[in-house]
């Protein structure tokens, strides 16, 4: 069957479209679609680019991301909490100390400095009814994570 356009094939598999996968190029393709209320998952399928890469491109160009629909329905906002270390909060795209949680981080560090075990620190926080960012009780692994992260952040 002849093509409607000279020089173009009627079979979509006869040609491959290539484009730059730079952050700017991804942003330029993804931003208009995201502005049309398409989800990151929809963009991933449409553009054939991982949604984490699309998210990175949008964030680097100061696009405020919407909360995933599943979290809006459930009221559970683990999306932003999971990526935010205890004791900190995101302000724009910057990590800053959380005025309510950061004193708890300092208390954890003091207790560890006084030779308390991770389990002992968790028991102390739980006895004081201090909860994690996800509103759960503390466990020794969470205490270890807070301490290791504070070393990386040089608190």
KOLKEGU-575484 format. One record per atom (N, C-alpha, C, O): x, y, z; residue in one letter. Coordinates in pm, whole numbers, padded with zeros to 5 digits, always signed. Layout:
XYZA ...
END
This chain:
+00085-00118+00000X +00000+00000+00000X +00090+00124+00000X +00178+00135+00084X +00068+00216-00092X +00153+00336-00099X +00126+00428+00020X +00016+00434+00074X +00229+00497+00057X +00220+00591+00169X +00148+00718+00126X +00158+00760+00010X +00078+00779+00219X +00009+00906+00190X +00108+01020+00175X +00082+01118+00105X +00221+01007+00240X +00324+01110+00235X +00446+01055+00164X +00500+00952+00206X +00492+01118+00057X +00609+01068-00013X +00730+01067+00081X +00753+01162+00156X +00806+00961+00074X +00926+00950+00156X +00900+00901+00296X +00994+00880+00372X +00773+00883+00333X +00740+00832+00467X +00673+00698+00453X +00593+00676+00362X +00706+00608+00543X +00649+00474+00540X +00515+00473+00612X +00494+00548+00708X +00424+00389+00567X +00296+00377+00634X +00306+00286+00755X +00214+00285+00837X +00413+00212+00769X +00433+00123+00883X +00509+00199+00992X +00622+00243+00969X +00450+00216+01110X +00517+00295+01214X +00646+00230+01264X +00727+00296+01330X +00666+00102+01234X +00786+00035+01280X +00904+00053+01186X +01015+00008+01215X +00881+00119+01073X +00987+00141+00977X +01080+00255+01015X +01189+00267+00959X +01039+00338+01107X +01124+00449+01148X +01129+00455+01300X +01034+00418+01368X +01239+00503+01350X +01258+00517+01494X +01290+00662+01522X +01375+00722+01456X +01221+00719+01620X +01245+00857+01657X +01347+00860+01772X +01325+00798+01875X +01455+00932+01753X +01556+00947+01857X +01550+01090+01910X +01525+01184+01834X +01573+01105+02039X +01583+01238+02095X +01682+01234+02211X +01709+01129+02269X +01734+01349+02241X +01831+01361+02349X +01766+01327+02482X +01653+01368+02509X +01837+01253+02564X +01784+01219+02696X +01848+01306+02803X +01860+01265+02919X +01888+01427+02766X +01940+01519+02866X +01823+01563+02955X +01707+01553+02914X +01854+01609+03072X +01750+01654+03165X +01666+01764+03101X +01544+01766+03117X +01729+01855+03029X +01655+01963+02964X +01561+01908+02857X +01445+01949+02849X +01611+01815+02775X +01527+01758+02669X +01409+01681+02729X +01297+01688+02678X +01434+01608+02837X +01326+01535+02903X +01225+01633+02961X +01104+01612+02949X +01275+01739+03023X +01185+01841+03077X +01097+01901+02968X +00976+01917+02985X +01158+01935+02855X +01084+01999+02747X +00974+01908+02691X +00870+01957+02645X +00996+01778+02694X +00893+01685+02646X +00790+01656+02755X +00671+01643+02726X +00835+01645+02880X +00746+01601+02988X +00661+01713+03047X +00545+01690+03081X +00714+01833+03058X +00644+01943+03126X +00506+01973+03066X +00410+01984+03141X +00495+01987+02934X +00361+02016+02880X +00260+01903+02908X +00143+01929+02933X +00307+01780+02903X +00219+01666+02930X +00180+01662+03078X +00065+01632+03112X +00276+01692+03165X +00249+01695+03309X +00150+01807+03341X +00064+01792+03428X +00162+01918+03271X +00070+02031+03291X -00073+01995+03248X -00168+02061+03290X -00087+01892+03165X -00219+01844+03123X -00275+01742+03223X -00368+01667+03190X -00219+01738+03343X -00262+01649+03452X -00235+01501+03425X -00305+01415+03478X -00136+01472+03344X -00095+01332+03327X -00004+01296+03444X +00072+01380+03493X -00012+01171+03488X +00069+01126+03601X +00211+01094+03554X +00236+01079+03434X +00303+01082+03648X +00440+01044+03615X +00441+00904+03552X +00518+00877+03461X +00354+00816+03602X +00346+00681+03546X +00299+00686+03399X +00350+00613+03315X +00202+00772+03370X +00156+00787+03231X +00267+00843+03143X +00284+00800+03030X +00341+00940+03196X +00453+00997+03120X +00561+00892+03095X +00620+00887+02987X +00585+00808+03195X +00685+00702+03181X +00648+00611+03064X +00734+00577+02982X +00522+00570+03055X +00477+00482+02947X +00481+00554+02811X +00522+00498+02710X +00436+00678+02812X +00428+00754+02688X +00567+00789+02632X +00591+00773+02512X +00656+00835+02718X +00788+00879+02674X +00894+00770+02676X +01003+00786+02620X +00860+00657+02741X +00954+00545+02755X +01082+00588+02827X +01193+00552+02789X +01060+00666+02933X +01168+00715+03019X +01126+00683+03162X +01010+00702+03197X +01218+00634+03247X +01180+00603+03385X +01120+00725+03456X +01166+00837+03438X +01017+00699+03535X +00949+00811+03601X +01040+00884+03699X +01020+01002+03725X +01140+00814+03754X +01234+00883+03844X +01316+00987+03768X +01349+01092+03821X +01348+00956+03642X +01422+01051+03558X +01333+01169+03522X +01377+01284+03521X +01207+01141+03492X +01111+01248+03461X +01092+01337+03583X +01091+01459+03573X +01076+01274+03701X +01060+01349+03826X +01181+01440+03849X +01166+01557+03885X +01301+01386+03827X +01423+01464+03846X +01426+01585+03752X +01460+01696+03794X +01389+01563+03627X +01389+01672+03528X +01289+01781+03567X +01320+01900+03557X +01172+01741+03611X +01070+01839+03650X +01114+01917+03774X +01099+02039+03780X +01170+01846+03873X +01213+01913+03996X +01329+02010+03969X +01334+02119+04026X +01422+01969+03882X +01536+02056+03852X +01493+02184+03781X +01567+02283+03780X +01375+02182+03722X +01324+02301+03655X +01209+02363+03734X +01123+02431+03679X +01211+02338+03865X +01121+02401+03963X +00972+02377+03937X +00890+02464+03964X +00938+02259+03884X +00798+02223+03869X +00753+02160+04000X +00815+02065+04048X +00646+02211+04058X +00593+02156+04182X +00515+02030+04148X +00418+02034+04072X +00556+01918+04207X +00493+01790+04176X +00364+01772+04254X +00352+01814+04369X +00268+01708+04188X +00141+01674+04253X +00160+01548+04334X +00249+01468+04307X +00075+01530+04436X +00077+01408+04514X +00011+01297+04431X -00089+01321+04364X +00068+01175+04435X +00006+01065+04361X -00139+01043+04404X -00172+01057+04521X -00224+01009+04308X -00368+00992+04334X -00394+00889+04442X -00487+00905+04521X -00315+00782+04446X -00336+00677+04546X -00320+00733+04687X -00389+00689+04779X -00230+00828+04705X -00209+00886+04837X -00314+00990+04870X -00349+01009+04986X -00365+01058+04768X -00473+01153+04792X -00598+01079+04841X -00666+01126+04932X -00628+00964+04780X -00745+00886+04817X -00732+00829+04958X -00827+00832+05036X -00613+00776+04990X -00595+00709+05118X -00570+00806+05232X -00591+00772+05349X -00526+00927+05200X -00491+01023+05305X -00355+00995+05365X -00312+01066+05456X -00286+00893+05315X -00153+00856+05366X -00050+00917+05274X -00050+00891+05154X +00039+00998+05328X +00132+01074+05247X +00274+01023+05259X +00366+01101+05285X +00294+00893+05240X +00427+00835+05254X +00522+00881+05144X +00643+00869+05159X +00468+00931+05034X +00551+00973+04921X +00656+01075+04965X +00775+01056+04937X +00614+01180+05032X +00710+01282+05073X +00779+01244+05204X +00894+01283+05225X +00712+01170+05290X +00771+01133+05417X +00887+01036+05396X +00991+01048+05460X +00868+00940+05307X +00969+00838+05286X +01101+00897+05238X +01207+00840+05265X +01097+01008+05169X +01218+01067+05115X +01275+01175+05207X +01377+01236+05174X +01210+01200+05319X +01255+01305+05409X +01313+01243+05536X +01243+01172+05607X +01440+01268+05566X +01501+01213+05687X +01433+01267+05813X +01388+01382+05816X +01428+01184+05917X +01372+01229+06044X +01455+01348+06094X +01578+01345+06091X +01385+01451+06140X +01452+01571+06190X +01462+01681+06086X +01510+01791+06115X +01416+01651+05964X +01427+01747+05854X +01294+01759+05781X +01204+01677+05799X +01283+01862+05700X +01166+01882+05616X +01211+01946+05486X +01314+02014+05481X +01133+01924+05381X +01161+01987+05253X +01094+02122+05249X +00973+02133+05274X +01170+02225+05219X +01116+02358+05196X +01158+02392+05053X +01274+02422+05026X +01059+02388+04963X +01090+02398+04821X +01166+02273+04782X +01115+02163+04798X +01287+02289+04731X +01368+02172+04701X +01493+02167+04789X +01596+02112+04751X +01482+02227+04910X +01594+02229+05005X +01556+02155+05132X +01444+02168+05181X +01648+02079+05184X +01629+02007+05309X +01668+02099+05425X +01781+02148+05431X +01574+02121+05518X +01601+02207+05633X +01561+02136+05761X +01480+02043+05760X +01619+02181+05872X +01587+02121+06002X +01441+02146+06037X +01389+02256+06019X +01376+02041+06087X +01238+02051+06132X +01242+02092+06279X +01303+02023+06361X +01177+02203+06314X +01188+02257+06451X +01129+02164+06556X +01168+02173+06672X +01036+02075+06520X +00979+01981+06617X +01061+01853+06628X +01078+01800+06737X +01111+01804+06516X +01182+01676+06515X +01332+01687+06543X +01390+01595+06600X +01394+01796+06504X +01539+01805+06517X +01588+01794+06661X +01692+01733+06684X +01517+01852+06761X +01560+01831+06899X +01560+01682+06940X +01638+01641+07025X +01474+01604+06879X +01471+01460+06907X +01597+01394+06850X +01655+01305+06913X +01638+01437+06732X +01762+01386+06673X +01878+01417+06767X +01963+01331+06791X +01883+01539+06819X +01990+01576+06912X +01985+01491+07038X +02090+01452+07091X +01865+01461+07087X +01850+01375+07205X +01900+01233+07176X +01965+01172+07260X +01868+01182+07057X +01916+01049+07018X +02069+01046+07016X +02130+00951+07064X +02130+01151+06962X +02276+01159+06957X +02337+01168+07097X +02441+01107+07123X +02274+01243+07186X +02323+01252+07325X +02316+01117+07395X +02409+01077+07464X +02202+01048+07376X +02186+00916+07438X +02290+00818+07384X +02345+00739+07460X +02316+00821+07255X +02415+00732+07196X +02554+00768+07246X +02636+00679+07270X +02580+00896+07261X +02711+00941+07312X +02732+00894+07457X +02845+00871+07499X +02623+00879+07531X +02633+00832+07670X +02630+00678+07676X +02601+00620+07780X +02661+00614+07564X +02679+00468+07553X +02550+00387+07559X +02554+00268+07589X +02437+00449+07531X +02311+00374+07524X +02308+00295+07393X +02356+00343+07290X +02250+00176+07397X +02237+00095+07276X +02123+00149+07190X +02041+00228+07237X +02119+00105+07065X +02011+00146+06976X +01875+00104+07033X +01779+00179+07028X +01869-00019+07088X +01744-00069+07146X +01703+00013+07268X +01586+00043+07287X +01800+00048+07350X +01771+00126+07470X +01716+00264+07432X +01622+00313+07494X +01775+00324+07332X +01728+00456+07287X +01586+00445+07234X +01501+00529+07263X +01559+00340+07155X +01424+00318+07102X +01324+00303+07217X +01215+00359+07212X +01360+00227+07319X +01271+00208+07435X +01245+00340+07507X +01132+00365+07551X +01347+00423+07520X +01332+00554+07587X +01234+00642+07508X +01145+00703+07567X +01253+00649+07376X +01164+00732+07294X +01020+00679+07297X +00925+00757+07304X +01005+00548+07292X +00871+00489+07296X +00804+00513+07432X +00683+00537+07438X +00882+00508+07540X +00826+00535+07673X +00777+00680+07683X +00680+00709+07753X +00846+00769+07613X +00805+00911+07611X +00696+00938+07508X +00652+01052+07492X +00651+00834+07437X +00546+00845+07335X +00588+00935+07218X +00505+01004+07158X +00717+00933+07187X +00769+01006+07071X +00766+00910+06953X +00824+00802+06958X +00697+00949+06846X +00679+00863+06730X +00772+00900+06616X +00827+01010+06611X +00789+00806+06524X +00868+00831+06404X +00791+00923+06310X +00676+00959+06339X +00853+00960+06200X +00788+01048+06103X +00660+00984+06047X +00565+01055+06012X +00658+00852+06038X +00539+00781+05988X +00443+00744+06101X +00354+00661+06082X +00462+00804+06217X +00372+00785+06332X +00374+00643+06387X +00272+00592+06434X +00491+00578+06381X +00508+00444+06437X +00600+00452+06558X +00663+00554+06584X +00607+00341+06632X +00703+00334+06742X +00844+00317+06685X +00862+00272+06572X +00942+00353+06767X +01081+00342+06727X +01131+00199+06741X +01087+00125+06829X +01223+00160+06651X +01293+00033+06658X +01441+00062+06645X +01481+00168+06598X +01524-00034+06687X +01668-00009+06688X +01723+00028+06549X +01815+00109+06540X +01668-00029+06442X +01718+00003+06307X +01689+00149+06270X +01771+00213+06204X +01575+00201+06313X +01544+00342+06288X +01640+00434+06361X +01681+00538+06308X +01674+00395+06483X +01772+00474+06562X +01907+00471+06493X +01974+00574+06482X +01947+00353+06446X +02075+00340+06376X +02076+00431+06252X +02175+00498+06224X +01967+00432+06178X +01958+00514+06057X +01971+00663+06089X +02043+00735+06021X +01903+00708+06194X +01911+00849+06234X +02055+00885+06269X +02104+00991+06229X +02123+00798+06343X +02261+00825+06385X +02356+00824+06265X +02441+00912+06252X +02342+00725+06177X +02429+00720+06059X +02406+00839+05967X +02501+00894+05911X +02280+00879+05951X +02249+00993+05865X +02306+01122+05925X +02353+01209+05853X +02302+01133+06059X +02356+01253+06121X +02506+01265+06101X +02560+01375+06094X +02573+01150+06092X +02717+01152+06062X +02741+01204+05920X +02832+01283+05897X +02657+01157+05825X +02672+01201+05687X +02641+01349+05672X +02705+01419+05594X +02542+01396+05748X +02501+01538+05741X +02586+01624+05833X +02571+01747+05836X +02676+01560+05908X +02770+01629+05998X +02699+01718+06100X +02725+01838+06110X +02609+01655+06176X +02536+01728+06281X +02624+01736+06404X +02584+01793+06505X 
END
